[in-house]
Amino acid sequence: MNGDILSSEVMMIGIDLPKPFPLAFGTLSTLPRVFLTLTFEGNMGEPIKAIGEASIDFPFSHYDAWDVYYALNQLSFIGLNVNSRMEILTSEAFRKILEYPASFAALNMALDDAYGQLNHVSVPDLYGQYRDTGIVLESISMPKDHLSLKHELGRVYDKGNVPKLKCGQKVEVDIQFLRQSIQIAKERGVQFAVDFNAAHTIAEFDRIAEALAETQMEEELILFLEQPTLDALGIDGLVQAKQALSKLGLSIPVMADESFVTNDNALECHMLGIVLNYKIQKVGGILVATEIEQSLKGVISNSMVGGTFPTAIGRVWDQQGICVLSSATLPCDAWQPSSDWFSGDRHLIEESFDGKAFIADGLGITVRWDLLERYKVNDPEEEYRLIRNGKSGNQIQILLREGISYSELYRKLNDKDSNWNL
């Protein structure tokens, strides 16, 4: 029967970044990505493939790629039809994997792709489209010195993008780089955003706020301050950061990233005046993101869709997510093409990004299945058995700060033994 799901496959790949990307917790180097492939019967009886990607990185999430792979492999698609997309996505049997939101995002994406291909509709058609393009918010890694910061800011501005400065180092270092960024933005008459990666205590951020207040600037130069306080402080930490700015006469928006995952988080943030970063993978996919936004309808004015270093496959869906969220009016990480970091044989689709979302049947892309096979992790379970027990993976390198073990961090974030599903 047309639309019947004939088979499913879960695949993990390990793909290297062109250069390591330093962040507050350590360095991203090799990225594991998990894909769900659904093969279904087309209108002419032919088998057609649809795909979904899970792309979020431990310890930004409390779970890792093996948890996603494991969760997706617990699902059964026997007897299901892609035309029952919404019934599947709202059923308790499938919603249970929202414990690991990126796994549900991969499911949502694969079903969107399958339904769209079968019925000749685009992903934005499925949800309602508000836009097809926007301004790129481009992250620049933590600067080593003032010269490198000046170069990186200039490079991003020259492309017409808005830079997002990655902070979260020592307070004094953050203050120095913030002051330099403000000066450069002043000279160019442009804006920038700041992402602290949940690195600071309240006392530390108070010092940063004081330094900003002492700097002669127009507040509009800083688009927003993203997750300035420790994840453990939750939304209350963001509120205290907002209050610290307000006491000093500053009204720079504070944005929730790590502290915003659920509908309840979104409602609380709105009531407290905190701006939202809808990372599609973080919240569990486009459907969940639209459900969250609908619960806030008419009471929240702007937001953005963040990025999680997806491959081209996942970035296509991220951008389609921006198109269907009415509040996503800010410059977005997700408008940046993944080919900026995964180019050449790491670009897993035949099409190129051209500044607009892909609007065609399903995802509207042609997957390079040969490249997926090239980066396939041969034995994901063994790979994570090694990684979770303090050893190097055969294909995936996890580089954390010295003195932090993967297994200890996993237990702390997941509240489970690191071998629980191995």
N, C-alpha and C positions, 0 to 999 in steps of 0.2 A: 504493500500500500504506500502511496506517496507520503513521504515524510517519516516513515518508520525508521527508527534508529537501528541500524544493522550491527554496529559494534562501537566500542569506545576504547581509547588507549590513553594512558597517562605516561608522560615522558618528562624526564628531567634533563636539562642541559647545563653545562658549565661554560660560561663565556667570559673571556678576559676583557677588562677595560683597556683602552689604549695606553692609559697611564693610571697609576694608583690614585685614588681620590681620598685625601685625608679629611676626616671628620672628628668630632669631639671624642668619640669612643675608640677610634682607631683608624684603620685604613681599608677602604673597599678596593679590592683588586680583582678577584675572580667572582663572578656573580652566578649563583644558581638560579635557574628559572624553570618553572614547572608548567607544562602544557597539557590541556585536556583536548583530545581530538574525538569528534563524533562523526561517524560515517553513517549517512542516511540515504534512503531511496529518493531519487529525484522524480520530477514529473514524467519523465520518459522511462522510468525504471532503472536509471543509471545510478551508481553509487557516487555520492558527493561528500566531500570532507568539510567539516567546520572546525574551528579552533578557538580555544580560549587560553589566555596566559595568566599565570599568577606571578606577580613581580613585586615583592616587598622583602626587605632585608632585615633579618635578625642582626642586632638587637633593637632595631626600630620597632619591631613587632615582638610579641612575647613568644612567638613560634617561629620555626625555621622551615626551610624548603622541604625537609623530610616530612614534617607534620602535614604540609600541604599535599605532598605526594601520597602520603598514607591516607589522608581524609578522602581524597578524590577516588582512591582505589576501593573505598568502602561502598561507593555508590553503584547501584545496578540500574541499567537503562533497558533491560529486557522488557519488551512489550510496549515501550514508550514511543510516542510520535512527536516530532518537533513542533507540530501545530498545537500541542498541549504545553507549549513553552511556559505560559503563566501558571498553569496548574502545577507544573513541576517546580517552578521557582518559588511558589508559595506553599508547597506541601511541607509538612513537618519532617518527613523522611529526608528531604534535601536541605531544608533550612538548618538542620542540626549541624552541618559543617560550617555554619557561621561562627562557630567557636574559633575557627581559623579563617577570618574574613577573606583573605586572598584566594582561598580555595573556592569559596562561593562566587567570588568575582570571576574566576576562570570558568566556572559552570555557567554563570549568567552570560558571559561573553560568547562562549561556544554555542549556547542556545539562541542568542541574538543573531549570530552569524548564520546558523543553520536555518532558522525561521526566515530570515531576510533573503537568503539565497533561494529558498523554496518558493517564497511568495513575492519575490521581486520588489522588496522594500528595503530601505536603508535602516541602519540602527537608529539615527535620529528620527526617522519616520515612526518608529515603534513608540517613542516617548513624547514627541512633539519638539520641533526645532525652533530655537531662538536666535541662533547665529551660526556662521560657518567659518569664522576667522576671529583673530584677536591679537593682542600684544604678547610677545614672548617675554617671560620672566626667566632670566638665565642665571643660574647659580655660578658663583666663582668660588673656588676652593679657598680654604683658610690661607691667607697670604703669608709668605715667609718674611717679607720686608716691604718697605714703602715703595720701592721701585717696582716690585712685582705686582703690588696692588694697583698702582697707577697704570701699569701696562694692561692688566686684566680689565679694569674698569673702562679704559679707553677702547679696548677691543670690543667689549660688549656694546658700549654706547655707539660705536661706529657702525655696528650692524643694525642699529635701530631698535635694539632690545633694551629692556630694563634689567640692570644687574641686581642679583640678590647676594649680598655679602654674607659669607659663612663666618660667624663668630663663634664664641664658646671657648676661647683660650683664657689665659689669665686676664683678670679685669683690666689691668693696666694696658695690656696688649690690645684688647678689644677697644678700649677708649681711644688709643692712638689711631687705630685703623678707621674707627668711626669718624674721628675728626678729619682725617685725610679724605675720606669718602665724601663727607659733607662739603669740604672745600672744592673738590673736583666737580661735584654736582652743582654747586653754586656757579662755578666758572662756566659750565656748559648749559646751565638753565634746565637741568633734567632731574629725574627722581631716581632713587634706589630703594631697595628693601633690605631688611636684615633678618637673618635666620640664626638664632642662638643655639639651636639643636638641644634645647632643654638643659643647658649647661650650668646655670647660675642659681645660687641661693638668693633669697630675698635681699639680704644685706649686700651681696655683690651687685645685684641689679640696682639697688638704691644708689650705689656709687656711679654706675653707668648713667642712670637718669640724671644725677647731679651734673655729671660731665656734659651731657647733652644740653641741659638747661644753661650751662655756662657758655656754650658755643653759640655765637651769633649766627642764626640761620632762620629761614622760613620753614615752619614745621612741615609744609607740603613736600619738602625735599625727600623726606623719609616716608615711603608709601605705607609701611607697617613694620612692626617688630614681631617676628614670629617666634613663639614658644621661648620666651626669654628665661623662664624659671624651670627648675628641676621637674622632671616628669612626676616624681614622687609627691610633689606639692599640688599636683592636679590643677583643676580650674581655679581653686583658691589662690594658687601662686600667680596665675595670670591676672586675677583681680587685684592682688596686691601690687603687681607691677604696674597695672593701669592706674591705681591709686597713687603710686609713687610719682608717676609722670604728671598726674593731674595736680598734685600738691605743689609741683614746681611750675605749674602753668602750661604744661605741655599736653596736647591732645592727639599725639601720635597713636594711631590704632594699634592695639595688641591683638595678635592672631593666635588661635589655637591650632596646634598640629597634633603632637603626641597626646594631648589631653582631650581631643575630640575624636571619638570612635563611634559612639552610639547616638540614637535619637535623643535620649535623655541628656547626653553631653551637649548636643546642639541646642536644645531648649534652654539649658542652664546658661550656656555661653551667650545666647541671645539676650536673655533677661539681664545679664550682667554687662552687656556692651562689648563682648569679645567677638572679633571677626573670625570666620571659619575657613579652614583649608580642607576642602573636600578631596582628599586623596582617594581616588576611585578604588584602588586596591585595599586601602586601609579600612574603609567603611564596609567593604563587601560587594562592590560593584555598582553599576549605574542604577539598577532597580532600587537598591537600598538607598543610594544617594538621593534619588528622586522622592522616595518615601519620606526621608528625613526633611527634604526641602518642602514637601507638601505639608508637613506638619507645622512648618514655620510660615506658611504662605501669608503674604501681606505684612509680615512683621520683621523681615530681615532684608536689608537693601543690597548688600554686595558680599561676594565671597570669591574664592579662587579654587582652581583644581590644581593640586600639587603633583609632583612627579616622584616616581620610585625606581628610576633607572630601568624602565622596561626595554625590551627589544622593540623593533619596528612594529611587530604584531600588536603588542600591548599598547604602544603609544598611539596607534590608530584609534583604539577604543577609548583611551583617555581623552583624546581630542573630540571624539563623538560625545563623550560625557559632558565636556564643556558646552557643547552645542545645545544640550537638552536641559541644563540647569539654568533657570531664568536668572538666578542671582549671581552667576559666575561672570561678573563684569570687570573684575580686576585683571591686570596682567597675570598670566598663569604659567607656572613651570611646564605644564603639560602641552603648551603650544610649541615648546622647543622640540625640533625633530630629533628622534633618537639617533639619526645618522650623524649627529654631532659627536657621539661617543661610540656608536656601533656602525662603522662604515665598511665598505668593501665587502668581504665575505662574512662580515658580522651583520650586514643588513639583510634581514631574513624575508624580505618581500621584494617582488620585482619592481614595484612602483617607487617613485621618489616623493618625498614631502615637498609641497609647493606653497606652504603658508595657509592652506585651507584644509578643513576636515575632509576626509574621504566620504563622499555621498554617492553610494551605489548599492547594489544588492548585498545585503548582509554587511560585513566589514568593508566590502568593496576593494579587496586586495587579492593578490596572487601570492600565496605562501611559497617560499623556497624550501620545499620539503627536504631536498638534498642537503641544504645547509643545516637544518635542524638535526638531521642524522649525523652530520659531521661533529656536532658539539654534544651529542647525546652522552649522558653519564651511563656507563655500562651497568653498574650495580649501585644504584642510589642508596640502598640499605647499608651496604658495606661501607660506602663513602661516609655516611653519617655515623656509623658505628665508630669509625676512626676519629672523626671530627669531635664527636661528643665525648670521646675518651682521651682528649688532649693530644691527639696525633694529627699529622698532616693528612688531608684527603689525597687520594690519587689524582683527582682532576680538579678539585675545588680547594682553594687556599682561603682560610679564614684568618685574617690578621687583626688581632685585637691589641690593645695596649699591653705593654709588658706588665706581668703580674696579675692579669685577668684571665682566668681559664674559661674556656667555652662552656664546659659542663657546669661550673659554678654559676655563671651568668644565666645559663638556661634554667637551672633550678630556681634561681632567684626570680626570674621573670615569669616562668611558666608554672611554678609551684608544683613541679613534677620531677621525678627522677629522670635524668637525661637518657636513660635506656628504656623508658616505659613502653615505647612502641617499636622497639628494635628486636 
